[in-house]
Every structure is written in structure tokens, then in C-alpha cells.
Amino acid sequence: MSSYLTSQLDEALTPAAGRAGFSNGPPRGQAPDFDDVDPENAAGQRPGTLNAVFDDGEVQNSALVQDDGSTEPLTDADLDILESVNPASQPQELVLSSGRYRVDAAALAFGPDAGSILVTGLSTTERDNTLASLGITVAGLSLIGLTLTGLAGTVIIRRSLRPLEELSAVATSVSRMPLSSGEVAIPVRVPSTAAQPGTEVGTVGIALNEMIDHVTSALRQRQSSEMKVRQFVADASHELRTPLTSIRGYTELVLMSETVSAAGRSALERVDSESKRMSSLVEDLLLLARLDEGQRGEVSDVDLTELVIETTSDARVTAPAYIWSLDLPEEPVEIRAVEPEIRQVLINLLSNAHKHTPPGTSISTALTVRDREVTITVTDSGPGIDPSFLDTIFTRFSKGDDSRAAGTGSTTSTGLGLAIVQALVEANGGALSVTSEPGRTQFRVDLFIP
């Protein structure tokens, strides 16, 4: 467009020069035929046209056509620039005081001004404005085109990636499911629209569905095996209660009614002690089995303050070598729970505190209320729990190292006490946590007031 408009200006230069004194512009390189040259002749000249006649470097006459058709002489600075235009050269562009011009020069060979040089110029304002408008138009259309292309591309890409988003949503949903324990079902599947064979995304969707089906089957088998094991433990524990009771009864009967040697009495006392330990283990297993099956007592109003006082007093009698303390609110605290279960929680936590710490350890039981939440804490100043054991401390049959029980002479831990505590707390809608460091171990039970 620039070349086209510039060529139009160049073609208009010769007629413009002719209007300054001759009617027909001669071919380029030939001297024009005219009677007289008058740069101030504005007839038929477009506004902004300039003409100047130079003779031996001296200005003979010059004129610049104004918007109203009048003419004004060119400034000395503009004339100095126009004087350098060579008649033998092609039209060129110059920047004058009134703007940018396309100028050309022709040598005059006839008439009174023979030997002079006529310089004619046309303003490039219209061409420049046209090119500027065209540039703005092209830029605007390009921007609109790019915007539309971007929007269309976004829509197309989002439509093409929608199946991937569905796959991601399914995978995220599965990752957030509690699959570690209990009866597990994975109801989510990749929809059929995103699991079509023949495409990469569809192949991934089919594979993801197959993987979910496989995981579901494996979890069901795991749950089935776990339930069989729990049922076996419950049945075995129940069957063991009768023979264990008989062993303890006959052992006590022999010790009370028969005369036996010192070695025999020691052996019988050992049998009695181990049968009592096994009976305790069986009772714990039966309790866990009942909780797994949802067999619980009746929910009632429980006075936590009184319960904490009673269990702590019993623990003080059982372990007098420890320093026991209580921190209770002034007003009684009541919750809705199964009273024997909460009592068992406190008994187990207090027993755990003195069984696994040396004599002289301080053990504090605190009860606090905040909003609708009740917190029970059992804190001891013992050697602490191994950090590597904290992650599995509430797992059944999980036992830590001997450092926490050093010097206590405790050999009766079965690894079920804290598992029972967690099961009982969760059965009552609460939460159990533990923090430990050398010199301070705290078990925290959070329950809620109705």
C-alpha cells in the first residue's frame, strides 16, 4: 500500500509542476515547453503543494499553497533543503518545516527562466494518514483475530482436555478415600465418555477403571481376611475363658488345700500368675471384638469430673511410688457417652503412664472445657516415647522399645491397651492423640458436650 500510494504521488508531481507554468508535463528527462513559470499560480493546486525556482543556487521565486488557496513563500530553511535536490535523481522525500514532502526537480531549458531548476513537492500527509489508519486497522483486526483464535483454541483445548480432567477428578476422589481399614467400597469410576478405546485418553480411562476394580477386589479380600481373623480371635478368646478360669481355680484350690514343696508352690504360683495375665489378654481381645461388631453399652450422662477423681485415686493406690496430681475445673463436667467405656479409657491411660515410667515420676491428669469441647490429658515426666514408635503406638499388638519401661519391672504389656483406648474414644465420637519428648509425654482425649 505504501508503494502504491507513493507511486501515485510521484505521478502527480509532473502535473503539479505543469500547473506552475505549463499545461502538459514533458516526459522525465526532457525540458518542459512553457512560456513562463509562476510558482505562485495556485490555480488547480492542492493545498500543501510547493514550487520553487532556483537559478545558479539563488531562489528566484517560491510558494506554498495554503488550505484557502492562497500562497506563501517558503522559509529560508526549507529553501536551503530544496536547493540540494538534483534534477537527475528520482523523486525523494524531505522533511520541511510544514511536514514531510515528496519532491522532484526539473531543469528548465526554454523561456525566460531557461537554465533554472523548478522544484515541486507534494505533501505526504494524506498518504501517511492512510497508512496510519491502515496500520491501526490491521493491528486491530489482527488483535481481534488473535483474541478470537485464542478463545477458540481455549475452547477446543478445554474440550479436548475435559476427559483428562474427569480422569484427574476420579483419581483425586480415590486418593481421598479412607482405604487403610474397615469395609471399603470405591463407587467412583471414569465415565464412559472418557473411557472410549481408540484414543490415548480413552485408553488411560479404561486402564484406570480396571485398576480401581482390581483395588476394590483386593480391598474386599483384605477386609474378608481381616474379618475372618477377628472372628477367629473373638471365638478363640471366648473359648479360652473357660479353660483359663479352670486353670486358675484348680491352681488356687491346690495352693489352699494341698501341702506341696516350696518348689511346687513356686511353680503353681507362677502358673496362677501367667493364667491371670492370659485372662487379661483374653478380656482385652474380647473387648476389641465387641467394639468391632458394634456391641456397646447404653449411652448416658457421664460426670467426667467424678470419673477422673475415682480413676486417679485408684491409680494412686495401685502405684503409690508415683507423684499424682489433678487439675479440674470448678464446675462439674458432664457429657453423653458410655460410662464403662470412658472409665476404661482413663484406667488404661493412667495404668500406661505408671507402667512405662520409673517410680518417682510425676503424673498429672487434667480436665478442661472450651466451648462445647472437653479435653482430658494424662501427662507424665517420664523418659518419653521413641519418635519412630509414635506412628504405630495405637496399633494392636504394637510395643515400643524397653527404654520407657526401664526400671519398672513391667513385663505384662500386650500391646492392646492403647489400641483399646483409641477404639473406645472413637466409639464415643472423640479423638485421641499423643505428643512425647524426653521429660514430657502427654495423651490427649477430646470429647464433645451435647
C-alpha positions as CSV (number, residue, x, y, z in Angstrom):
1,M,0.0,0.0,0.0
2,S,2.9,2.3,0.8
3,S,4.5,1.7,-2.6
4,Y,1.1,2.2,-4.4
5,L,0.4,5.5,-2.7
6,T,4.0,6.7,-3.2
7,S,3.8,6.0,-6.9
8,Q,0.6,8.0,-7.1
9,L,2.4,10.9,-5.5
10,D,5.2,10.6,-8.0
11,E,2.8,10.5,-10.9
12,A,1.1,13.7,-9.6
13,L,4.4,15.6,-9.3
14,T,4.7,16.3,-13.0
15,P,1.1,17.7,-13.4
16,A,1.7,19.7,-10.3
17,A,4.8,21.2,-11.8
18,G,2.9,21.9,-15.0
19,R,0.3,23.9,-13.2
20,A,3.1,26.2,-12.0
21,G,3.6,27.5,-15.7
22,F,2.9,24.9,-18.4
23,S,-0.1,22.8,-19.2
24,N,1.5,19.5,-20.2
25,G,4.3,17.9,-18.3
26,P,7.0,16.6,-20.5
27,P,8.5,13.0,-20.2
28,R,11.0,12.7,-17.4
29,G,14.5,13.8,-18.6
30,Q,13.1,16.3,-21.2
31,A,12.9,20.0,-20.6
32,P,9.3,21.3,-20.3
33,D,7.9,23.6,-23.0
34,F,6.3,26.7,-21.4
35,D,6.1,30.4,-21.8
36,D,6.6,31.4,-18.2
37,V,6.9,29.8,-14.7
38,D,4.9,31.2,-11.9
39,P,5.2,29.2,-8.6
40,E,2.6,31.4,-7.1
41,N,0.0,30.1,-9.5
42,A,-2.3,28.2,-7.1
43,A,-5.0,27.5,-9.7
44,G,-5.8,23.8,-9.6
45,Q,-3.1,23.2,-7.0
46,R,-3.9,21.0,-4.0
47,P,-3.3,22.5,-0.5
48,G,0.2,21.8,0.6
49,T,1.8,21.9,-2.9
50,L,5.1,23.7,-3.0
51,N,7.1,25.1,-6.0
52,A,10.4,26.9,-6.0
53,V,12.6,28.1,-8.9
54,F,16.4,28.2,-8.4
55,D,18.9,29.9,-10.7
56,D,22.6,29.2,-10.0
57,G,21.7,28.4,-6.4
58,E,19.7,31.5,-5.9
59,V,16.0,31.5,-5.2
60,Q,14.0,33.2,-7.9
61,N,10.6,32.5,-6.5
62,S,8.8,30.1,-4.2
63,A,5.3,29.4,-3.0
64,L,3.4,27.0,-0.7
65,V,-0.3,26.6,-1.4
66,Q,-2.4,27.1,1.7
67,D,-5.7,25.5,2.7
68,D,-7.6,28.6,1.5
69,G,-5.9,28.6,-1.9
70,S,-3.5,31.4,-1.2
71,T,0.2,31.0,-1.4
72,E,3.0,31.9,0.9
73,P,6.8,31.9,0.3
74,L,8.9,29.1,1.7
75,T,11.1,29.7,4.6
76,D,14.9,30.1,4.1
77,A,15.5,26.8,6.0
78,D,13.1,24.9,3.6
79,L,14.7,26.6,0.6
80,D,18.2,25.5,1.7
81,I,16.9,21.9,1.8
82,L,15.2,22.1,-1.5
83,E,18.2,23.6,-3.2
84,S,20.1,20.3,-2.9
85,V,17.5,18.4,-4.9
86,N,19.2,17.0,-8.1
87,P,17.1,17.1,-11.3
88,A,18.7,13.9,-12.4
89,S,17.6,11.9,-9.4
90,Q,14.4,10.2,-8.7
91,P,11.7,11.8,-6.5
92,Q,12.6,11.8,-2.9
93,E,11.1,12.6,0.5
94,L,12.2,15.5,2.6
95,V,11.1,16.8,6.0
96,L,10.4,20.5,5.9
97,S,9.0,22.9,8.5
98,S,5.5,22.3,7.3
99,G,5.8,18.5,7.2
100,R,7.0,15.6,5.1
101,Y,7.1,16.1,1.3
102,R,7.6,14.1,-1.9
103,V,9.7,16.4,-4.1
104,D,11.2,16.3,-7.6
105,A,13.3,18.8,-9.6
106,A,13.3,19.5,-13.4
107,A,15.8,21.7,-15.3
108,L,14.1,24.5,-17.4
109,A,15.6,24.7,-21.0
110,F,13.3,27.3,-22.6
111,G,11.7,30.6,-21.9
112,P,12.8,33.5,-19.8
113,D,13.8,31.1,-16.9
114,A,15.9,28.8,-19.1
115,G,18.7,27.3,-17.1
116,S,16.8,27.5,-13.9
117,I,15.6,24.5,-11.8
118,L,12.0,24.0,-10.8
119,V,11.4,22.0,-7.6
120,T,7.9,20.7,-7.0
121,G,6.7,19.0,-3.9
122,L,3.5,17.3,-2.7
123,S,2.6,16.8,1.0
124,T,2.6,13.1,2.1
125,T,0.1,13.8,4.9
126,E,-2.7,12.0,3.1
127,R,-0.6,9.1,2.3
128,D,0.8,8.9,5.8
129,N,-2.6,9.2,7.4
130,T,-3.9,6.5,5.1
131,L,-1.0,4.2,6.0
132,A,-1.5,5.0,9.7
133,S,-5.2,4.2,9.5
134,L,-4.4,1.1,7.6
135,G,-1.9,0.1,10.3
136,I,-4.3,0.7,13.1
137,T,-7.0,-1.3,11.2
138,V,-4.6,-4.1,10.5
139,A,-3.4,-4.1,14.1
140,G,-7.0,-4.0,15.4
141,L,-8.1,-6.8,13.1
142,S,-5.0,-8.8,14.0
143,L,-5.7,-8.3,17.7
144,I,-9.3,-9.3,17.2
145,G,-8.3,-12.3,15.2
146,L,-5.7,-13.4,17.7
147,T,-8.3,-12.9,20.5
148,L,-10.8,-15.0,18.6
149,T,-8.2,-17.6,17.8
150,G,-7.1,-17.7,21.4
151,L,-10.7,-18.1,22.6
152,A,-11.4,-20.7,20.0
153,G,-8.2,-22.5,20.9
154,T,-9.0,-22.4,24.6
155,V,-12.5,-23.8,23.9
156,I,-11.0,-26.5,21.7
157,I,-8.2,-27.4,24.1
158,R,-10.6,-27.4,27.1
159,R,-13.0,-29.7,25.3
160,S,-10.1,-32.0,24.3
161,L,-8.7,-32.0,27.9
162,R,-12.1,-32.4,29.6
163,P,-11.6,-36.2,29.6
164,L,-8.3,-35.7,31.4
165,E,-10.0,-33.5,34.0
166,E,-12.5,-36.3,34.6
167,L,-9.7,-38.8,35.0
168,S,-8.0,-36.4,37.4
169,A,-11.2,-35.9,39.4
170,V,-11.7,-39.7,39.7
171,A,-8.0,-40.2,40.8
172,T,-8.3,-37.4,43.3
173,S,-11.5,-38.8,44.7
174,V,-10.0,-42.2,45.2
175,S,-6.9,-40.8,46.8
176,R,-9.0,-39.1,49.5
177,M,-10.9,-42.2,50.4
178,P,-10.1,-43.9,53.7
179,L,-8.8,-47.2,52.3
180,S,-6.5,-48.1,55.2
181,S,-9.0,-50.1,57.2
182,G,-12.6,-51.2,57.5
183,E,-15.1,-52.2,54.8
184,V,-14.1,-50.3,51.7
185,A,-16.1,-49.6,48.6
186,I,-14.9,-47.4,45.7
187,P,-18.1,-46.2,44.0
188,V,-16.4,-43.7,41.6
189,R,-15.4,-44.7,38.0
190,V,-14.2,-43.0,34.9
191,P,-17.4,-42.1,32.9
192,S,-17.8,-44.0,29.6
193,T,-17.3,-40.7,27.7
194,A,-13.7,-40.6,28.9
195,A,-13.1,-44.3,28.6
196,Q,-13.5,-45.0,24.9
197,P,-11.0,-47.2,23.2
198,G,-9.1,-45.7,20.2
199,T,-7.8,-42.6,21.9
200,E,-4.9,-42.0,24.3
201,V,-7.2,-40.5,26.9
202,G,-9.8,-43.2,26.5
203,T,-7.1,-45.9,26.9
204,V,-5.9,-44.3,30.1
205,G,-9.6,-44.1,31.3
206,I,-10.1,-47.8,30.7
207,A,-6.9,-48.7,32.5
208,L,-7.8,-46.5,35.4
209,N,-11.2,-48.2,35.7
210,E,-9.5,-51.6,35.6
211,M,-7.1,-50.5,38.3
212,I,-10.0,-49.3,40.5
213,D,-11.8,-52.6,40.0
214,H,-8.6,-54.5,40.9
215,V,-8.0,-52.4,44.0
216,T,-11.7,-52.8,45.1
217,S,-11.4,-56.6,44.7
218,A,-8.1,-56.6,46.7
219,L,-9.7,-54.4,49.5
220,R,-12.7,-56.7,49.7
221,Q,-10.4,-59.7,50.0
222,R,-8.4,-57.9,52.6
223,Q,-11.5,-57.0,54.6
224,S,-12.8,-60.6,54.3
225,S,-9.5,-61.9,55.6
226,E,-9.4,-59.4,58.4
227,M,-12.9,-60.2,59.4
228,K,-12.1,-63.9,59.5
229,V,-9.0,-63.2,61.7
230,R,-11.1,-61.0,64.0
231,Q,-13.8,-63.6,64.2
232,F,-11.2,-66.3,64.9
233,V,-9.7,-64.1,67.7
234,A,-13.1,-63.5,69.2
235,D,-14.1,-67.1,69.0
236,A,-10.7,-68.3,70.4
237,S,-10.8,-65.7,73.2
238,H,-14.3,-66.7,74.1
239,E,-13.3,-70.4,74.2
240,L,-10.2,-69.7,76.2
241,R,-12.0,-68.1,79.0
242,T,-13.4,-71.4,80.4
243,P,-10.1,-73.4,80.5
244,L,-8.3,-70.4,81.9
245,T,-10.9,-70.0,84.6
246,S,-10.5,-73.7,85.4
247,I,-6.7,-73.4,85.5
248,R,-6.8,-70.5,87.9
249,G,-9.4,-72.3,90.0
250,Y,-7.6,-75.6,90.4
251,T,-4.3,-73.7,91.0
252,E,-5.8,-71.7,93.8
253,L,-7.5,-74.9,95.2
254,V,-4.2,-76.8,95.3
255,L,-2.4,-73.9,96.9
256,M,-5.1,-73.6,99.6
257,S,-5.8,-77.2,100.3
258,E,-2.8,-79.3,99.5
259,T,0.7,-79.5,101.1
260,V,3.3,-79.0,98.4
261,S,7.0,-78.4,98.4
262,A,8.5,-75.0,98.2
263,A,9.5,-75.6,94.5
264,G,6.0,-76.9,93.7
265,R,4.3,-73.9,95.4
266,S,6.6,-71.6,93.4
267,A,5.6,-73.3,90.2
268,L,1.9,-73.2,91.0
269,E,2.1,-69.5,91.9
270,R,3.8,-69.0,88.5
271,V,1.0,-70.9,86.7
272,D,-1.6,-68.7,88.6
273,S,0.3,-65.5,87.6
274,E,0.5,-66.4,83.9
275,S,-3.1,-67.6,83.8
276,K,-4.2,-64.2,85.2
277,R,-2.1,-62.4,82.6
278,M,-3.6,-64.6,79.8
279,S,-7.1,-64.0,81.2
280,S,-6.4,-60.2,81.0
281,L,-5.3,-60.6,77.4
282,V,-8.3,-62.6,76.5
283,E,-10.6,-60.0,78.1
284,D,-8.9,-57.3,76.0
285,L,-9.3,-59.3,72.8
286,L,-13.0,-59.9,73.6
287,L,-13.5,-56.2,74.2
288,L,-11.9,-55.3,70.9
289,A,-14.0,-57.9,69.1
290,R,-17.2,-56.5,70.7
291,L,-16.2,-53.0,69.5
292,D,-15.5,-54.2,66.0
293,E,-19.0,-55.7,65.9
294,G,-20.6,-52.6,67.4
295,Q,-21.6,-54.2,70.6
296,R,-21.7,-51.4,73.2
297,G,-23.4,-50.3,76.3
298,E,-26.1,-47.7,76.7
299,V,-25.2,-44.0,76.3
300,S,-26.0,-41.9,79.4
301,D,-25.0,-38.7,81.2
302,V,-21.4,-39.2,82.5
303,D,-19.9,-37.0,85.2
304,L,-16.4,-36.7,83.9
305,T,-15.1,-34.8,87.0
306,E,-16.2,-37.6,89.3
307,L,-14.9,-40.3,87.0
308,V,-11.4,-38.6,86.7
309,I,-11.2,-38.3,90.5
310,E,-12.2,-42.0,91.0
311,T,-9.8,-43.5,88.5
312,T,-6.9,-41.3,89.6
313,S,-7.5,-42.3,93.2
314,D,-7.5,-46.0,92.3
315,A,-4.2,-45.5,90.3
316,R,-2.7,-43.7,93.3
317,V,-3.5,-46.7,95.5
318,T,-2.1,-49.1,92.9
319,A,1.1,-47.2,92.3
320,P,1.9,-45.2,95.5
321,A,5.6,-44.7,94.4
322,Y,4.5,-42.0,91.8
323,I,3.6,-38.4,92.3
324,W,-0.1,-38.0,91.3
325,S,-1.9,-34.7,90.7
326,L,-5.2,-33.4,89.4
327,D,-6.2,-30.2,87.6
328,L,-10.0,-30.0,87.4
329,P,-12.5,-27.1,86.7
330,E,-14.6,-25.7,89.5
331,E,-17.9,-26.8,87.9
332,P,-18.7,-30.5,87.2
333,V,-18.4,-31.5,83.6
334,E,-20.9,-33.9,82.0
335,I,-21.0,-35.5,78.6
336,R,-23.2,-38.1,76.8
337,A,-21.2,-41.3,76.5
338,V,-21.0,-44.9,77.6
339,E,-19.7,-44.7,81.2
340,P,-17.8,-48.0,81.3
341,E,-16.0,-47.2,78.1
342,I,-14.8,-43.8,79.3
343,R,-13.8,-45.3,82.6
344,Q,-11.8,-47.9,80.7
345,V,-10.1,-45.2,78.7
346,L,-9.0,-43.4,81.9
347,I,-7.9,-46.6,83.6
348,N,-5.8,-47.7,80.6
349,L,-4.1,-44.2,80.2
350,L,-3.2,-44.0,83.9
351,S,-2.0,-47.6,84.0
352,N,0.1,-47.0,80.9
353,A,1.6,-43.9,82.5
354,H,2.9,-45.7,85.6
355,K,3.7,-49.0,84.0
356,H,6.1,-47.4,81.5
357,T,7.8,-44.9,83.7
358,P,10.2,-45.3,86.7
359,P,9.0,-44.7,90.3
360,G,9.0,-41.1,91.3
361,T,7.6,-39.9,88.0
362,S,5.0,-37.1,88.2
363,I,1.7,-38.0,86.5
364,S,-0.9,-35.3,86.1
365,T,-4.5,-35.7,85.0
366,A,-6.2,-32.5,83.7
367,L,-9.8,-31.8,82.6
368,T,-10.5,-28.6,80.6
369,V,-13.6,-27.3,78.9
370,R,-13.6,-24.9,75.9
371,D,-16.8,-24.1,74.0
372,R,-18.5,-27.4,73.5
373,E,-15.3,-29.5,73.7
374,V,-13.9,-31.4,76.7
375,T,-10.3,-32.3,76.8
376,I,-8.7,-34.9,79.1
377,T,-4.9,-35.0,79.3
378,V,-2.7,-37.5,81.1
379,T,0.9,-36.1,81.3
380,D,3.9,-37.8,82.8
381,S,7.5,-36.7,83.3
382,G,9.0,-40.0,82.2
383,P,11.7,-40.7,79.6
384,G,9.4,-40.2,76.6
385,I,8.5,-42.4,73.7
386,D,10.7,-43.3,70.8
387,P,9.7,-41.0,67.9
388,S,9.8,-43.9,65.5
389,F,7.1,-45.7,67.6
390,L,4.6,-42.8,67.7
391,D,3.2,-43.6,64.3
392,T,2.2,-47.1,65.3
393,I,1.6,-46.5,69.0
394,F,-2.2,-47.1,68.7
395,T,-1.9,-50.2,66.5
396,R,-2.9,-53.5,68.0
397,F,-0.1,-55.6,69.5
398,S,2.3,-52.7,68.9
399,K,5.1,-52.4,71.5
400,G,7.8,-49.9,71.9
401,D,11.4,-50.5,73.0
402,D,12.3,-51.0,76.6
403,S,13.6,-47.5,77.3
404,R,10.3,-46.1,78.5
405,A,9.8,-49.2,80.8
406,A,13.3,-49.2,82.1
407,G,13.4,-49.8,85.8
408,T,9.7,-50.5,86.1
409,G,9.9,-54.3,86.1
410,S,6.9,-54.3,83.7
411,T,6.7,-57.4,81.6
412,T,2.9,-57.7,81.2
413,S,2.3,-55.3,78.3
414,T,0.3,-56.9,75.5
415,G,0.3,-54.0,73.1
416,L,-3.5,-53.8,73.2
417,G,-4.1,-51.1,75.9
418,L,-3.7,-48.0,73.7
419,A,-5.5,-49.8,70.8
420,I,-8.4,-50.3,73.1
421,V,-8.3,-46.7,74.3
422,Q,-8.4,-45.4,70.7
423,A,-11.3,-47.7,69.8
424,L,-13.3,-46.6,72.8
425,V,-12.6,-42.9,72.3
426,E,-13.6,-43.1,68.6
427,A,-16.7,-45.1,69.5
428,N,-17.8,-42.2,71.7
429,G,-17.2,-39.7,68.9
430,G,-13.9,-38.4,70.3
431,A,-10.3,-38.2,69.2
432,L,-7.1,-39.4,70.7
433,S,-3.6,-38.0,70.2
434,V,-0.2,-38.2,71.8
435,T,2.9,-35.9,72.0
436,S,6.2,-37.0,73.5
437,E,9.7,-35.8,74.2
438,P,12.2,-36.6,76.9
439,G,10.7,-35.5,80.2
440,R,7.1,-35.0,79.0
441,T,4.6,-37.4,77.4
442,Q,1.0,-36.4,77.1
443,F,-2.0,-38.3,75.9
444,R,-5.0,-36.2,74.9
445,V,-8.6,-37.2,74.6
446,D,-11.1,-34.8,73.0
447,L,-14.8,-35.3,73.6
448,F,-17.8,-33.2,72.9
449,I,-20.6,-31.9,75.1
450,P,-24.1,-32.4,73.6
